[in-house]
Amino acid sequence: MSEAVQHKDRLRLYFDGIGFERWSAIYGQEQLSPIRRSIRDGHAAMIGQAASWLEERRAGFPNQPMALDAGCGTGLFTIVLAKRGFRVTAVDIAPQMVAAAQCFVQELGIDSEVEFATGDLETIANAQNAPGAYDVVCCFDVLIHYPQSDFVRLCTQLATLSRNTLLLTYAPFNPLLAAMHRLGRYFPKNHRHTDIQMIPDHVVEQTLAAAGMQIQRHSRVSKGFYHVTLLEATR
């Protein structure tokens, strides 16, 4: 079994087990420790910024545009897309995440706008999805779990699926953030999560340029222990 396959298996087991408990709490309304609350606040700020960018571009899409939410988690951005008239394909590596997202959209009565599937990013790219299959491809807080070689490959595959816009997050590299993540390894186990893989900005820019996309804007979101760069790229 290759190292890449082993890595995906570890992520699947984590996010379909204890990771589901931890992250569904962060994405939800439960009382949290200060560390996890900072992650919730950061994630909410990132989702709000992405939704704002999407709203600005909405008029440029077809009447019923197609969107891919790659790594949908509990469906927070899937709902943003569906409420704005997108037909959404929502995919996650963890069956429990997909099940939670399905329940969420059903409660809101928008499940007719969403198709769910379980799979990793490579499965998404290879599952009968032709290049340019979606008007918008979104991938939030997923690529942060993959080392640089996998990031480049997976980011390229996601870019290929978009005929218009790609929204994604990555963990930017800098020494302070690296030190913070090393410090995080000493926290009690119930506060830890998977290792965050930091990617230099120039690697992201080169990867998207090679895939025929240009970065239009980006935003650093930093709150407590949540640090990502959100970017928007277009063809």
Rosetta blueprint (number, residue, H / E / L):
1 M L
2 S L
3 E H
4 A H
5 V H
6 Q H
7 H H
8 K H
9 D H
10 R H
11 L H
12 R H
13 L H
14 Y H
15 F H
16 D L
17 G L
18 I H
19 G H
20 F H
21 E H
22 R H
23 W H
24 S H
25 A H
26 I H
27 Y H
28 G L
29 Q L
30 E L
31 Q L
32 L L
33 S L
34 P H
35 I H
36 R H
37 R H
38 S H
39 I H
40 R H
41 D H
42 G H
43 H H
44 A H
45 A H
46 M H
47 I H
48 G H
49 Q H
50 A H
51 A H
52 S H
53 W H
54 L H
55 E H
56 E H
57 R H
58 R H
59 A H
60 G H
61 F L
62 P L
63 N L
64 Q L
65 P L
66 M E
67 A E
68 L E
69 D E
70 A E
71 G L
72 C L
73 G L
74 T L
75 G L
76 L H
77 F H
78 T H
79 I H
80 V H
81 L H
82 A H
83 K H
84 R L
85 G L
86 F L
87 R E
88 V E
89 T E
90 A E
91 V E
92 D E
93 I L
94 A L
95 P H
96 Q H
97 M H
98 V H
99 A H
100 A H
101 A H
102 Q H
103 C H
104 F H
105 V H
106 Q H
107 E H
108 L H
109 G L
110 I L
111 D H
112 S H
113 E H
114 V E
115 E E
116 F E
117 A E
118 T E
119 G L
120 D L
121 L H
122 E H
123 T H
124 I H
125 A H
126 N H
127 A L
128 Q L
129 N L
130 A L
131 P L
132 G L
133 A L
134 Y E
135 D E
136 V E
137 V E
138 C E
139 C E
140 F L
141 D L
142 V L
143 L H
144 I H
145 H H
146 Y L
147 P L
148 Q H
149 S H
150 D H
151 F H
152 V H
153 R H
154 L H
155 C H
156 T H
157 Q H
158 L H
159 A H
160 T H
161 L H
162 S E
163 R E
164 N E
165 T E
166 L E
167 L E
168 L E
169 T E
170 Y E
171 A E
172 P E
173 F L
174 N L
175 P H
176 L H
177 L H
178 A H
179 A H
180 M H
181 H H
182 R H
183 L H
184 G H
185 R L
186 Y L
187 F L
188 P L
189 K H
190 N H
191 H H
192 R L
193 H L
194 T L
195 D L
196 I L
197 Q L
198 M E
199 I E
200 P L
201 D H
202 H H
203 V H
204 V H
205 E H
206 Q H
207 T H
208 L H
209 A H
210 A H
211 A L
212 G L
213 M L
214 Q E
215 I E
216 Q E
217 R E
218 H E
219 S E
220 R E
221 V E
222 S E
223 K E
224 G L
225 F L
226 Y E
227 H E
228 V E
229 T E
230 L E
231 L E
232 E E
233 A E
234 T E
235 R L
